[in-house]
């Protein structure tokens, strides 16, 4: 009976050590994923800023272009 108890204790210690190793591996993976998320978030913010700038520039160009004259439209209809 003493041998059975010692064997159970050793098995439990092994399980604890394996769980600890798995937790360390998962912690490292989570850190890697968190770093990747932070990088993607930073890149997304930059893309959003670029699109906002492009939209503002396009709106400025649209308002800066001269309106087409009626005579220009009439020339196309008669041609």
C-alpha positions in Angstrom: 0.0 0.0 0.0 2.9 2.4 0.7 4.2 1.8 -2.9 0.8 2.5 -4.4 0.6 5.8 -2.5 4.1 6.8 -3.6 3.3 5.9 -7.2 0.2 8.0 -7.1 2.1 11.0 -5.6 4.8 10.8 -8.3 2.1 10.6 -11.0 0.4 13.6 -9.5 3.7 15.6 -9.4 4.3 14.6 -13.1 0.9 15.9 -14.0 1.5 19.1 -12.2 4.8 19.6 -14.0 3.2 18.8 -17.4 0.4 21.3 -16.7 3.0 23.9 -15.7 5.0 23.3 -18.9 1.8 23.6 -21.0 0.8 26.8 -19.2 4.2 28.3 -20.0 3.8 27.3 -23.7 0.3 28.8 -23.8 1.6 31.9 -22.2 4.3 32.3 -24.8 1.7 31.7 -27.6 -0.7 34.2 -26.1 2.1 36.8 -26.0 2.9 36.1 -29.6 -0.8 36.5 -30.6 -1.1 39.7 -28.5 2.0 41.2 -30.3 0.5 40.2 -33.6 -2.8 41.8 -32.7 -1.1 45.0 -31.6 0.8 45.1 -35.0 -2.4 44.5 -37.0 -4.3 47.1 -35.0 -1.5 49.7 -35.6 -1.6 48.9 -39.3 -5.3 49.1 -39.5 -5.3 52.5 -37.9 -2.8 53.7 -40.5 -4.9 52.3 -43.4 -8.0 54.0 -42.0 -6.1 57.3 -41.8 -4.9 56.9 -45.4 -8.5 56.3 -46.6 -9.8 59.2 -44.7 -7.2 61.4 -46.3 -8.0 60.1 -49.7 -11.7 60.7 -49.2 -11.0 64.3 -48.1 -8.7 64.9 -51.1 -11.2 63.5 -53.5 -13.9 65.7 -52.0 -11.6 68.7 -52.5 -10.9 67.8 -56.1 -14.6 67.3 -56.8 -15.4 70.8 -55.4 -12.4 72.4 -57.2 -13.3 71.1 -60.7 -15.2 73.6 -62.8 -18.8 72.7 -63.6 -19.4 71.7 -67.2 -21.1 74.4 -69.3 -24.5 73.8 -70.9 -23.0 74.6 -74.4 -20.5 71.7 -73.9 -23.5 69.3 -73.3 -25.4 70.7 -76.3 -22.4 70.1 -78.6 -22.2 66.5 -77.7 -26.0 66.0 -78.4 -25.7 67.6 -81.9 -22.6 65.7 -82.9 
